Amino acid sequence: MSRPDFLPSSTVSVGLHVYESTEFVTRTYPDEDRVTIDATGSGGSVTMFLDRPDIARLCTVLGQAEHDLTSRQHDNGARAISGPAA
């Protein structure tokens, strides 16, 4: 999706650490075929604006990231995996 002409060309970079206490709220906009996902914690919040293709792309990226992490842990002989996936 290209940037609409009415939006400014400036960008801001944001870092987000996700913890068990991080809350996610999804809002759907079916007429626009998109969603927003708010990630909120004690230090603020971040909103992602996702069209349907970007939802699928994000799912693919996260799945690949988990696969890569598991592969690297096995390659390094790591025995403990932390977090809810353990």
C-alpha positions in Angstrom: 0.0 0.0 0.0 1.4 3.4 -0.9 1.3 6.4 1.3 -1.7 8.6 0.6 -0.9 12.1 -0.6 -2.6 13.8 2.4 -0.2 12.1 4.9 3.1 13.8 5.9 6.3 12.2 4.7 7.9 12.3 8.1 8.2 9.0 10.1 8.9 8.1 13.7 10.6 4.9 15.0 9.2 3.2 18.1 10.5 0.3 20.1 8.1 -2.1 21.8 8.9 -4.7 24.4 6.1 -7.2 24.8 5.6 -8.7 28.3 2.9 -10.8 29.9 1.3 -7.6 31.1 1.1 -6.1 27.6 -2.5 -5.8 26.5 -3.6 -6.1 22.9 -6.8 -4.7 21.6 -8.0 -5.3 18.0 -10.5 -3.1 16.3 -11.9 -4.1 12.9 -12.9 -1.9 10.1 -14.7 -4.4 7.7 -15.8 -1.8 5.2 -12.1 -0.8 4.8 -10.7 -4.4 5.0 -8.3 -3.4 7.8 -7.7 -3.6 11.5 -5.9 -1.6 14.2 -4.0 -3.4 17.0 -3.2 -1.4 20.1 -0.4 -2.8 22.3 -0.6 -1.1 25.7 1.7 -1.3 28.7 2.8 0.8 31.7 5.0 3.0 29.5 2.5 3.9 26.8 0.9 2.4 23.7 1.6 1.7 20.1 -1.1 1.3 17.4 -0.5 -0.7 14.2 -2.7 -0.1 11.2 -2.9 -3.2 9.1 -4.7 -3.9 5.8 -5.5 -7.6 5.1 -2.3 -8.3 3.1 -0.2 -6.8 5.9 -2.0 -9.0 8.5 -0.9 -12.1 6.6 2.6 -10.7 6.1 3.0 -10.0 9.9 1.8 -13.5 10.7 4.4 -14.9 8.3 7.2 -12.8 9.8 6.3 -13.7 13.4 6.1 -17.4 12.4 9.5 -17.3 10.7 11.0 -15.4 13.7 9.8 -18.1 16.1 11.2 -20.8 13.8 14.5 -19.1 13.5 14.8 -18.6 17.2 14.1 -22.2 17.9 16.6 -23.3 15.3 19.3 -21.1 16.8 18.6 -22.3 20.3 18.9 -25.9 19.1 22.1 -25.1 17.2 23.6 -23.5 20.3 22.5 -26.4 22.5 20.1 -24.2 24.5 17.9 -26.3 26.7 15.6 -23.8 28.3 13.0 -21.9 26.4 11.4 -19.1 28.3 7.9 -17.6 28.2 4.5 -19.0 27.5 5.7 -21.1 24.5 7.7 -23.2 26.9 
